[in-house]
Amino acid sequence: MRAWMLPAGSDGFDKLYLADDLPDPVPGPGEVLIAPKAWSINYRDFAVASGRYFGGVLQKPTIPLSDGAGEVLAVGAGVTKFKVGDRVAGAFFTDWQDGPPKMSMALGDGMGPGMLAEKVVLPETGVVHMAKSLDYAQAACLPCAGVTAWNALFGGHETKAGDKVLVLGSGGVSILALQIAKAAGAEVIATSSSDDKLKDVVALGADHTVNYKTTPEWGPVVKQEFGGADHVVEVGGTGTLGQSMAALAPGGEIAMIGVLAQGDPPDPRGLMMTGGSLRGIFVGNVAMADALNAFVDQHGIKPVIGKTFAFEETDKAYAHARGPESFAKTVIAL
């Protein structure tokens, strides 16, 4: 089979190479063999490729990516949840089924299995049924970014109709959070450094927008002009956290996700002025993935795909996803 790989010691996604003579994997007891049809790229995948992820520099040649969707080819002994022909996706954490955070094996990080191959074996606990209303490319957008957005909106202070949700930027997590929040009846405030991308998020349903390049103190603006945010999907990190705190409505919650914007951590006393809270999240569990897929089917949500590349063009897909023209999700498809 074919698979895209990163070498041991990789220091960037430019080290990707296509291996075309790997042995076909065979599922053992409790395992599922999947033929992925589509994949999507997350910011985390660049950290893995550059050796800056939690596990550090890759110790062995690695098949990357956590996000893939495809068809079940075979199941091992004892598997009861899936059968041949089922349309499925990988679960980011293969052994976190429900409940409090459990940092189990994660896909595509150099230690857990990676999805960017023509055939992948996963434990039964690390597989979920796709949303019935999605195709493979759309479903491939959800395992990391979609579940992260779901956790941000429903894993703590549950988002309800009439709440105000603030999303930062136009990446995969933020756009999916916008779509989910709107389906839940929330009012969405979006930021970007690009007026063209702000027009795009308005077309997707954003109620208010702020250009953070022309308005660097956007937090107080969100508070004063739009009444503040009940939920902030904080993908930036310490570099934007101070503004997110300033944007909070009384009793609001910041879901701390990302590390895109570096900077000194803000004084946490800002939370005291609103009674707000800061909740760290790291993707989510299988139960969240299942709940998200049911919600997607119920509300007809179609994940936004900015651009699609062929499997053979994976290196180009990475370059696009890393560049300024990327919007929402970048997908690789057979």
N, C-alpha and C positions, 0 to 999 in steps of 0.2 A: 504494500500500500504506500501512498504518498502522505507526507506530513511536512509542514513547515517547522523548522527547528531553530533554536538558539544554541550556540556552542557554550561549553563550560567557560566561565570567565567573561561572558559577553558584557560589553560596556555600552551597547546601544542597539536600537532596532535595525541599524544598517548591517548588523551581523546575521540577520535572518538568512536561512538557506533552505531550499526545497530538497528533501530527501525522498527518493522515489523507489527505494528497494527495501523498505522496512517489512518485517514479518507481520502477517495478519494476526491481530490479537484474538484470543479465544476466551470466552467468559468462563470463570470458575464458579463454584457454588456461591450463590447469593449475588452474582454479578450479571450485568446487562451489557450486551454488545450493541453499540449504536453506530449508524452511518450518518454522520452530520451532513446536512445539506446547506447550512448557512451558519455564519459566525459574525460576531460584532466585536469591536475594539473599545476598550476602556482606558482611561488615564493610567490605571494601575498596570496595564500591560507594558507601558513605556518604562515604568519603574522596575518591573521584572527584567526587561531587556537590558537595562543599564546597570543592573546590579545594585539598585538602591531600594529594593523592596525589603520587607521585614527579614527575610531569610538571608539577605546579603547577596554577594556575587554567586551566580549559578555554579554549582559544584559538578554538574554533569550536563551533557547535551539534553536539551529540554524542549518538549512540545509545548508551546505557550497557549494562552487564552483560556478564560473561564467560560466564555459565552458561546454556546453552540446549540443548534436544534437540528433534529433529524429523525430517522426512523429506526426502530428496534429491529436488529437483524437476528438476534438469538438471545436466549436467556439461560443462565446457569441453573443448576439444581437448587430447588428451594425458593426460587423467585416466584412470587404470587401477584405482585402489583402490576407487572407489565407482561405483555405478550408480543410475539413477532408481529410487526406491522404497526405498532403503536407509534404515534407522533409524540416525541418527547424532547426535553431539554435537560441539560445538566443543572444541578444545584450547586451554587457557589461553594458552600460548605457541605461536604459529603456526609457528615454525621451529626449535624445540628438540626434535629427534626422540629423542635418547638421549645418554648420556655426561654429562660434567661440565656444570655450569650454563652456560647460554647465554641471556643476557637479550635475547631476540629480541622481536619485536612481540607485545604482549599484547592480548587482547580487552577492549573496553569501557572503555579508559582515556583516550579522547579522541584517541588517535593510531592505535590499531588499530581494526578493525571492532567494532561493538557488536552484541549478540545480541537486544536487546529490540525486535524488529521482526517483521513477518509474513513477510518474506523477507530472507535474509542471504547474501551471497557471501563465501566464505572460500577461501584457498588450500588445495589438496589436502593439504598438509602440516599444516594446522591443523584437521583433521577426524578424528574417531575413530568407529569402530563402537560403538554402544551395547551394554551388556550385554544378552544375549538375554532374560534373565529379568525385566527391568525394563520398566515403562511409561514414557511420556515424562516424567511428573512426577518419578518416582524417578530417572531417568537425568539429569535436569537438576540434581540435587543434587551431582553428582560432579565436574564439570570443575575447579572450584577447591578446594572444601572436601574432596572425596573424595581427589583426587590429593595435596593437602597432607597429609592424614592418612596416606595410603599412604607418601609420602616420609618422614614422621616415623618411621614404624614399620619401614620396609624399605630406606630410602635410605642408611642408615649402618650402625649395629649392628643387623643383621636380627633382628626379633622372632621368638622361638621359643616353643614350648609350655613353660609353666612360668615364663616371665618375668613380671615385675610391671610393669604399665604405669600411669602416672599421667596422668589427663586433667583439665584445669582447666575448670570451668564446664560449661554445657549448650548451647553453640552448635553450629553445624554441623560444624566440624572435630572438636570434642571428642566429639560423639555418634558420628560416623562412625568415629573412631579407636577408641572403645569397641567398636563392633560388629565392626570388622576385627580388633582385638586378641583379642576373645573367640573369633572364628572361628579364629584362629591358635593357640588354646589357652593364651592368656595370662591372668593374674590382673589384674583391673582395679581401680584405686583412683580414685575420682572426687571432685571438690570442687564445691561450689556455695554460694551464700549463702542458698539457699532449701531448707528441709526438704522442701517439696512436690516440688521438682525432684529432690532426692536420692532420693525415693521412686520417681520416674519412671526415673532412671538405674539403680536397683536392679532395676526391672522389665525393663530392657533387658539386664541381666546383670552390672552392676557388683558386685564382690565386697565392696568396702569403700567407705565414704563419709566425708567430713569437711566440715562446714560452716565455711567460711573466715571467715564473719562472726562466729560465736561462738567460733571457734578461729583467731585471726589468725596465730598461730605454728604453722601447720599442717605446715610442712616437717618439723620434728623429730618431730611426731606420726606422720607417715607412716613415718619412719625407725624409731621406737621401737615402734610398735604393729603395723606391717605388714611390717617388714623392709626398708623402702626400695624405691625404684623403679629398675628396670633401664632404663626408658625414660620420659621425661617429654615429653608433648606440650604445649609451653610456648606457649600462645596469649596470655598476658598481656603479657609484655614485661619491661621493667626493674623494674616495680612488683612483680612476683611472682617474678622470677628468683632472688632470694636464698632464698626459701622452697623453690623447686624444687631449688636446689643442696643445701639442707639435707636434702631428701627423698631424694637419690640413694643407691642401693646402691653398693657397691664396683664400679668399672668401668662405672657407668651412663652413659647419654647423655641430654642434654637437646637436643631438637629445637626450636630457637628460631624461632618463627613470627610471633607477634603483637606488637601494640603497644596492646593494650586497656587495660593498667594502667600508668600513668605513675609514675615514681619515679626516684630516683638509682640508677645501676648498683651492684650489690653488689661487694664485694671478691672478685676471681676466685680468691683463695687458698683459698676454700672448696672448690674442685674438687680441690685437692691432697690433701685429707683422704680422698678416696675414689678418686682416680685417675680421676675422671669427666671427661667431655668435653662441650663445648658446640658444637653444629653448627647454623649458620644455614641455613635453607631458605626457598625462595620457590616455592611450589606444586610443580611438577615437569614432567617431559617427557612426550612422546607415548607412549614405551615404558612409563612408569609408569601412564599412563591405560589402556593396553591390558592391562597386568598386573592392575590393579585390577579392570577389567571382567571379566576371566577369573576372578579370585578371587571376585567377587560372584556370578557364575553358579555356580561350584563349590560355594560355601557357602550359597547361598540368602539372601544379605544383602538386606534391603529398607531403603533409606535412610528415616530417620524424618522425616516431614513434619509439622511442628507445626500449620500452617494454610495453606490454599490460597485464593488470590484470583483473580477473573477478570481477563483482560487489561485490561479497562476500569477495573479497580480497582487498578491498579499503584501509584498514589499511596498508597492505603490499605495495600497490602502493604508498602511501604517503612516507613510509620509503625509498623506492627505489628512488623516485623523489628527496628526500632530500640528498641522498647519493652520493658518488664520482663516482659511476658507471653510473649515469644517463646521458643520451645524448638526445638532442632534447626534444621531448615530451613524457611524461609518460601518458598512456591512460588507462581508466577503461571502460570495455564494458560488456554488457549483453551477 
